[in-house]
Amino acid sequence: MVEPKDEIEAANERAASRLANTPTATAARFDRRIGRLVIDLSSGLSISFKPHDAQGLEDAKPEQLHNIEISPSGLGLHFPALDADLYLPGLLEGFLGARIWMAARLGKAGGKAVSDAKSAAARANGKRGGRPKKVSIPDVA
């Protein structure tokens, strides 16, 4: 049986290893001029993105982004006015939210896509009375 003390020591070693290999946030701010969140990293680099692209911040007003708390580990960002959190390693990997949330955003953006073919198909459909009605098939038991 593993002793709780051994588990805690192992967890602390994993955390120290992760911190040694991952940049941490040293500062975070909302830049009204460019409309982006800017996060300064311990590596000397900075990253920035539009708040509405991140889960939990998509409907945020600029005044709600003014106060940003950095977790003691430097891996988390908390927005008290929104009760929203972002995980820095996920941001660095390009994940601005949960997979299902990101997939929904991509699908929504794809549905808004406009092309000549899509416009022509919509016009042709309109001439025929619009989108066909869905037909339900009764269950045969």
ABEGO torsion letter per residue (X at the ends): XBBAAAAAAAAAAAAAAAAAABBBBABBBBBAAAGBBBBBBAAGBBBBBBAAABBGAAABBAAAAABBBBBAAGABBBBAAAGBBBBAAAAAAGBAEBAAAAAAAAAAAAAABBBAAAAAAAAAAAAAGEBBBBBBBBBBX
